[in-house]
Every structure is written in C-alpha cells, then in structure tokens.
C-alpha cells in the first residue's frame, strides 16, 4: 500500500508536496517519487507488497503512457490483472497491478475502472485534455481526501498530507454534530471544513478550475446492475468469498490475520488455509469476560488451521493512555473504544515484519450482522436515522441546546444516504445507509491505524462480488438474511470449531472504562472552555449523574472532541 498527494493549479508548490510526502512516509517507507511541472506537483510513497527485490521496477511509480502525456499514481491492490491486462497495453514500465489501472483508463476511459476488482485510490494526470482525475474503489477501502483552495485542487491519502500542502484546517460544525449523534461525519464530509473524501466508486475530474463527479462503480450502480437477478445459491456465495480470500493472499511478503474467533475472521482464516501464518488476537485483560472470550476461541481456530497464534494483552488503562497518540494518527476524534484495537494489532504485525493483514471488516454491513439491522427490518423510513444513531437526540439537545438544528440536519443527511425510501424496503435501505456511512469511517480508521505502522489491511468481505451477493440476499430473503446465516453455514461446512460459538464479545475496551476516562477528561479545568458548543450547567449535570452506558457513549464522544481539539490545535467553534 502507498500514499499519494498532490496539488494541481496555478502556483502548485513542489516543496510543499515534499513536506506532504514526508508526513505520509509511514504509508510507504520503501520508495517515493515526485512529478512536477507548470501547474502541478504529484507524488507518492510506496509500501512494497508485490514486485519487490529484483522486480521492484515493475511496481515503481508513476506509470506513464508510451506517449508520455498520461501519468498515474495509485495505492491499493488489483486482483484481476489477468482479466484486465493486454499484451499491447501502452504503459511503461510493464507489470505492476496498479499500472493496469492506467492501461484500462487508456483503453476505455473512466468507465473502464468499473471492471476492476480490488481496492484502490488513484490520481491520473491526462495532459491530452488538461484534466486531473481522482478515483476510488466501489467499497471505498482506500481513502483519498481533497480540497479546492485559491483555484487549486489539493489531494492526499490523509488529511495531515493536505495540511502539509498548505490547506488550512478548521472544524466543520456539521460533522461535529454528526459525530456526536452517529460517531462519524456524513460522507463526503470530513471533520474539516472544506475537506471532503472522494466518494467511493466515483471519479472527480478537475479541469479548467472546476471539479466534476463521474460515478463509474458506486454501490447504487452495483445495486442497479443486480436488479432482477435471482437470489444467489449458497454455493455461489461460498465461491465468491473463497475467491475473494484467495485473491487477497497475493503478494511477495509475509501476511497474517486479525483473528477474533468470531464467524467473520474465523471464516477468512479457514478459507485462506495458510498454515504457519501469524494470527493476532487482542485481549484487554481487565475487561470482564462472560465465559470463554475471544482469546480462547481464537486460539482454537488458530490451532485447527495450524496458524501461529499471538494474543496481544493490554490493560484498558494502558490502551486509553494511547488515545492522544491515536488521534494524531487518525486526524480525528476516535469513533469508539473498539477503534483502538486495529492500531495495536498492526503494531504487533509490523514488529513481526508482517506488512499485510487480512480481517473480517465489512461482513456485518454486507450480511446484516448488527442488531440495528433487526430494528430496521420493520421500521419506517423516518426512523432509520434514529436506529443508526449512537447517542439519543434528547440527550444531545439537553447538553447542546444551541445545536438542535445541527443535529436535526445530521439526521436528514444520514437518512438521504439510505436512498429513495419509496424504492427500497426499510431493511435494504438501512443496509445501503450503513455501507455508505458508518462503513466509510470504519474503513478510514482501519486504513490509518494499519498504515501508521506501514501495514496493509485487506478486507475480503468487501470484494465487489461478495458485496453483490450480500445485496442480493437482502433483496430476496429480507429478514431471513438477518444475522449472517449464509456465513454461519459456510463456516459449519468447513468444519471449523468457531461454528460452535454462540455469541461474541467485542474485542474492545469496555464502555465502563471508556466512560471513566471520559469523565476524567471532561472534569479537567480547560475542558469546558474547549466545549463552547455545550451548555456548561447541563454538562456538569451529566457528569454528576449516575453512570449509565447511554451517558458514557455521549461522554466518550465529548471527551474525544476535547482531546482532538487540544492535539490538533483545531478549535471546535
């Protein structure tokens, strides 16, 4: 995996780009390159996963057309190179999976990117018509952020790269309201005013100082192509998932697995069949464990698959002490206490010189694994935002009464992501909402947490074919698809011990400990000065009230805003 950054427009600054790439060094410590000329400066950092050693030139960017007028920098992995590549492709140098993206663009334009299977974010500079193109994969696995300032397009794999390019960072009030309500901004917004993410499955075309969206493989387009198709047979779902896992084993470096002992990660391990590969499990040793927890079940799965199992132990207090550092990694508040886990797993993998991890992200969103999906099955369209929320609206109105309209606007924005309510049953609408909102923030966190340690994260459940299978199961089975029965059946057929597991504890710091940390942050003298958005008396009352899980979730979000503002220097108002 790599990092890209650049600026296009009058006065593009190559020195600022060098500073940005230095800020993104962790995304690619193996190589780097800059292309600069009149009106543009674009560069990358490379983490070598494929084409290493004697074949390193095959993966070295930028990729250029033989005519020299079209250039591509990209990050990610392409898994169907054999289907996409042609012997006569006008790309130099030959080879490299990301280079195939340029070949596809030269043959078929932006629309051709719809045929790509994999995860990617890219920038193409096409001097034939003076355009610069930013694009991401259908699921949005690889992040890419952009901002238009003073007639120039700035872009980077992380917001800290934009800051190094000279983009001023100020908090976006609408995203702060959405974070308090849902735990995440509503895409394409970010936490920063004037900074947006490139929408998944979409190209942004910059030409003559204007930006135009060109959808080529969005979730809506995928759903449209699937309309009218029959429900997938069980074997088809199993084959799609097996093919996805197998494809993501590609690489010239060691790879490992994030294993919780639950259905998703256990299924990935079972399908991979990688005896001897490391499997990492996080265990917070002060967390209450109802019966046999993740570490026990993960050890059983690792033993049956003959993997090398590593349990990573931390106390919850030690984990929470890392919040400030992690905020710097994420360029944002931390979504939930559970979001700390991938950071520690990636840290352990890098120590073992394992730069690629496979995990089960996206399974719950694609195969309806959340309890919220059950609530959405019989809901009205107007209720979907409330079901998606993390904090009760009445609590927010009490603590921040001046922001009532902002919270209401966040509800409207999140409901819009569910698609036209008249065309979708509530459950399908809610599935689409989660894929387009919560999952985007989760994937950004996973990306930044892993790449902070120069580790690539690969989620097989977000392969386009697997995504399509999940959407079709929902469309045809409705409530019968709740709870991931298709995945449980596949795991059982594989004979995995994980199929015998009933429930699953969350591999995370408990909300009780997170709430205590949050109360300590919010009772510090400077906290109320930072939280001008809150009514001081109401916040003091909340802190003095008896502890409940509902209150702890709100206090966690408020405390993270305080620490984010302090760490980043970005004022909340």
N, C-alpha and C positions, 0 to 999 in steps of 0.2 A: 504494500500500500504506500501511497505517496501523499504529498501535499502540494497544492498548486496555489499560485497567487498572481495577481497582475493588475495593471491599470491601462486603460485604453482611452485616448482622447488627447486634446491639446495640452502640452506640458507634462506628459507622462514621465515620471521620475524613476530612472533605473536605480539610483541609490536607495530610494525608499523601498523599492522592490527587494533589494539585497537585505535590507533590515527586516522586511516581512518574512523572507525565506529563513533568516536566522531565527526568527520567532517560531517558525514551523519546522525547525531542524529535527525535532523528535519524530515527525511524521516520515522522515526519510534520511537517516544518517549515512546511507551508503553512496549517495551521489546527488548532484544538483546541477542545474543549468539555467541560464538566463538568455532570453532572446529579447533584444531591444532595438528600436528604430524610431523614426519620426512618428510620434503619436501613439506609441505603445511600448510596454515593458511587461513581459510574461516570463514566469519561471516555475521551477518545481524542485522538490526534494524527493529522492527515491528511497524506498524501503525495498530491497531486492528479495523477492519471493520466487519468481520464475526468472529464467535466463540469468543465472549467476555464474561466477567464476569465468571460465573461458568463453562463455556465451553472453557475457554481460552487455556487449554491444547491441544485442538483439532487443534488450529492454531499455536501452538508453534513449531518453527523450531530448528534444522534441522529435516527433515523427513528421516527416515532410513529404509532400508530393514530389514526384520527379521534376515537375516544372518549378518547384521551389516557392510557389505562391500560396500554398495552403499548409498550415502548420497546426499540429495538435499536441497539447499536453493533457494527460489524463491520469486519474487514480482509479484503482479498483482491480477487478478481475473479470475477464470474459471467458466463459466456459464452453461456448460453442464455436470456437475459432474454426474448427474443421468445416462447419457448415457455411461460415461467412467468408473465409479467405478464398482468393483466386490466385492461380499462378501468375497471372498478368497484372496483379494489383500494382498501381503506380505509387507505391510507398517506399521510401528509403529511410532507415535500413529495413530490410525484410525481417520478418519474425517479430515476436513480442505480441502478447494477446491484446494489449491496449492499442498497439499500432493497427490492429484490424479495424478499430472504430474509424480511423481515418480512411481506410480503404472503402469501408461501407459508405461513409459520407461522400467520397468522391464519385462512387458509382450511382448512389441513389438519393443523395441529399439527406436532410434531417429525417425524413420519413423512414429511411433505411434503418435507423437506430432502433426501431420497434422490434426488429428481428434479433436483437442482441439478448443473450441470456447471461446474466451476471449482475454485478454491482459496479457502478461507475459514476464518476463525475468528471467532466471534461471541459476544456476550452479549445475552440477551433478559431484560428485567425485565417480568414479567407480574403486574401488581397485581390482576388478576381473581382469582387464587388464591394470591397471595403468593409466587410462585416466581421464581427466577433460573436461567437456563439458559445453560450454556456448551456450545459445539459446534464441531467441526472437520470438514473435508472428508475424503473416503474415504482419500486417499493420505497425509494429514497434512502437506500442504505448508506450511501456515501454523501456527506454533507457538502454544500457549496453555498457561500453567502455572497451577497452583492450589495452595493450601494452606489447611487449616482450622486456625485458631488461636483459642482462647478464645471459641468459639461463633460465629466469623465466617468467612465464605468470602472469601479474598483471591485475586485472579487478575490476570495480566498477560501481555503478549506476550513479555516477557523476565524472567528471574529478578531482574535488577537492579531491575525495577519492583516486584517483591514485597518486596525488601529495603527499598525506599523506603516501602512501605506499612507497614513495621514487622515483617515476618516475619523472625525470626532465622534466620541461615543457618549450618548445621553440616553437615559432610561426612556422606554416607551410606556406611557401610562396605561394604555390599553392592554399591553402584555403583562404589566404588573397585576392588573385586575384579574386577567385570565389565569395567571399563576396562582393567585390566592384562591380562586374558585375551582380550578381544574388541575393545578400542578404544572401547567405548561402554557406557553403562549399559543395562540391560534395561528397556525401556518397560513400564509408565508411570513407572518410577523415573527420577529425575534424579540429579545428583551431590550433591544436597542432601537431608538428612533431612527428611521431612515435606512435601517439594515434589514434585508429580507433574505430568506432562503430561496434558492431556485426550486420551483415546485417539482416534485417527482414526475418522471415521465414527460418532462417538458423542456423545450429549448427556449432560451431567451436570446433573441437576435438583436445585437446592438449595431446600428448603422446610422450615420449622419446625426449622432447625438440623441437618438431615440431608441427605446427598448420595446421590443415586440415579443409576445408569448406565442410559441408554436407547440401545442401539445402533440406528442407523437406516440406515447405509450402510457397514458395515465391509467389510473385504476378505473375511471369511468369508461375509458375506451376499451380496457380489458373486459369489463362487465358487458359492454355493448357487443363485443365480438362473441361473448359466451351466450348471449341471449338466444333462447330457442334450442340450445343444446340439451341433450338428455343428461340426467344425473350420472356422474362418473361411477363406474363399477368399483367395488372395493379394490380389486387388483390394480386398477388404473391409478388410484390414489397411492397405493403402496409402491407402484413402479415409479411414479413421479417423484415421490420422496426419496426412494433409493437412488434414482438417477441424480437428484439434486445433491445428496450427500456425497455420492461417488465423485461428482464433478468438483466438489469443493475440497477434495483430498489432493488436488493437483498442486504441484509446487516442487521446488528444488531445495527446500529447507525443512527442518523438523516441524511437525504440527502436533497440537494437543487438543484437549477437550475440556470445556467448562461443564462439570458434571454435578448436578444436584441430587440425583437419584430419583427425580420425578419422571413423568412419562416423556416429556419433550427431550431433555438432554440424554436420557437413557436410550431413547429410540435412535437418536443421532449416533450414539456410541455403538449400538447394536448393528445398525446399518453400515457403519464405517468399517467394522471388522479390523481394527488396527491394533493387533496385539503388541504390547510393549509401549504403546504411545502413552504419554502422561495424561492423566485426568485429574483436574483440580476441583476441590470442593472447599467452600468457605464455611467455617464454623465459628460463630460468635459464642465463646464458651461461657458467657454469663447469661445467655438467652435461655428462657425456660423451654424445656423440650418435652412435649407431650408424647410420651412413648419413645419409639425409635425415630430419630430425626434424620436429616439429610445426610450427615456424615456416615451413619450406619448403612443406609440404603445405597448411597453412592459407592461405598466400599464393596458391597455385594455385587453391584453392577460391574464395577471395575474388575473384580475377581472373575466373574463369569466371562468377561470379554478379554481377560488376560492383559489388562492395561496396568500401567504403573500409577497407583493412586496416591495423591498427595492431599492431605487435609490441612488447610491453612487456618490456624487458630488465632483469633484476636479477641480481646475483651471488647465489650461495647464501648467502654470509656475510651480505650485506645483508638477505636475506629472513629468515634465522634471527634477526637482531637485532630483528625485529618480533614475536617470539613473546610477550614480556610484554605488549605493547600488544594483541595479538590475543587473549590470554587474557582481558583485560578486556572486549573486545568480546563474546566467546563466553560469559562467565561460567563457564568450564570449562577443563580442560586441552585442548590441541589433539589431535585424533584421530590425525592422521598428518601428515607433512611436506607431503603433497599438499593438505591442507586450507587451506594458506596462499594458494593460487592465487586463489580467488574474491575474497578480500579485496583483492588488488592489481588485479584486473580491474575490480571495482566502483569502486575509487578512480579509475582512469583514465576510466571511463564518466561518473562524476559531474563530473570536470574538463571533459569534453566536453559537459556539460549533457544527458546521455542518461540518463534515470531509469528505463528499462526494459531488461532484458536477457533474451533467450531463450537457452537452452542445452540440453544433452543429458542432464541428470541423470535418473536412473531407468531409462534404457534397458537397462543391464546387468542390473538387478534384474528388469525386466519380460520381457526377451527372452533371458535366460540367457547373459550375456556374460562371466561370470567363470570363471576356471579352477576355482574351487571348485565351480561347478555340475557340471563334468565329474566331479570327485571324488565328488560326492553322488549321481550317477546310479546307481551300483551299491552304495551304502553301506547299512549297517544304520541304523535309527532312532537307536540308541545312539551312532553315530559322527558324527551331524550337528553336535553342539556342537564337537567337535574340528576338523571341517572349517571351521566358521565362525570358529574362534579365530585370533587374531593372534600369540599367544605360547604356546609349548609349556608344558603343565601341569607337567612335571618341572622346568623352569627356574624357574617361579613357586614351586613347593614348596621348591626349594633356597634361593631368595632370601628368601622369606617363609614359612617353615615353619609359623608360628603361624596363618597364614591358609588352611591347606589346606582346611578345611571351607567357608570362604567361596568359594573358587574352585570347589569341587565344587557348591555351591549355585547359583553363577552358571551352571554348565553345565546344571543341572536347569532353571533358569528359561528359558534360551535354547532348550533342547530343547522346552519346552512351547509356545513360540511357533510351532513348526512345525505345530501342530495334531495331531489324533489320528492317530498313526502307522498305526493299523490301517486308516484310511480313505483315506490318501494314499500314492501311491508316493513313494519317497525323494526323487526329483528335485522333484516338485511340493511336497513338504513343505519342502524346503530353499528353494525359491523363495518360499514363503509366509513362512518364517522370515526371510529377508533383507529382504523387503518390510516386515515388521513390526518389525524390529530395526535392523540396520545402516542401512537407508534412512532411518529416523526421525532418527537422529543426523546423517546426512549432510544431510538437508533442514534441520534446525535450524541447522547450521553455515552452509549456503548462505544461509539467511534472514538470520542475524545478520551474516554477512560483507557481504552486499549492503546490508542496511538500515542498517548502521553508516555507510554513505555515502549514505543516502537513495536507494537504487536498488532497484527491484522485480525479483525473479527469477521468471521464468515457465518451467516445465519441461513442454513439450508431451507428453513420453512418459508423463506421469502423469495425463493425461486419463482419465476413467473408461472411455470406450470403448476407448482404447488399452490400458489395464490389462486390460480384459476380453479383448481379442484375445491378449495375451501369455499370460494364464492358460489360454485355450482351446488355444493352440498347444502349450503344455507338456502339457496333459491328453491331447491327441490324438496328438502327434508324439513325445513323450518325448525320448529322446536325439537324435533328428533335429533338434530345435529348438535344440540347443546351439550357441553361437557366433553367434547373431543372423542366421541365413541369410535370414530374411524381410527384414531391414533392408538387408542387402547387395544383395539382389535389387532392392529398390526404388531404391536408390542407383544401381545399374547401369542400370536402366531410364530413370532421369533423365539418364543420360549424364555423370554427374559424374566428374571426374578422381579424386576420392577413392576411387572403386570400384577403382582400380588399386593402391591402397596395401595392402601386405601386413600388417605388424604396426604397432604404435603405441607410441611411448614415453610414459611417464606424464609429464604436464605438472606436474612437482613437483620440489622439492628432493630430491636423491638421498639414500638411506638412509645412504650412507657419510658425507656431510657432516652429516646429522642426528645420526648416531652420535657424531661428533666434538664437536658442540655439546653433546650429552647428557653425554658424559664430562666436559667442562669444568664443566657444572652440578653433576654429582654428586661431583666431587672438591673442590668448594668446602667450607670448614670447616663451614658450617651445614647442609649437605645431609643428613648422617646424623642430625642432631637432628630434622629435619623428617620423615624417613622412619623413624619408630619401628616401622612395620609390617614393616620388613626386618631380617633378621639382619645385623649390621654386618660380621662376618667374611665372610659369603657375598657381600655386596655388594662388599666390597673385592676379593674373589677374582674376581668378574665383571668389575670394572673393570680388573683386571690381566691378564685373559685375552686371548689374541689376538683381534683384531676379526673378527667374522662378522656377516652380515646378521641372523641369528637373534638374536644378542646385542644388536645395535643397535636392533632393534624394541623389546626389553624396556627397554633403557636410555632410549630416547626416551620411553616411557610413564612411567617412574620420574622422569625429569628434568622432565617436564611437571607431574607431581604436585607436585614441589618448587616449581616456579615458580608454579603455580596457588595453592598454599597461601600463598606469600610475597606474591603480588599481591593476593589476595582477603582475606588475613587469616584464612582458614578452616583450622583445624588438621585434620590427616588422622586423628588418633585422639582 
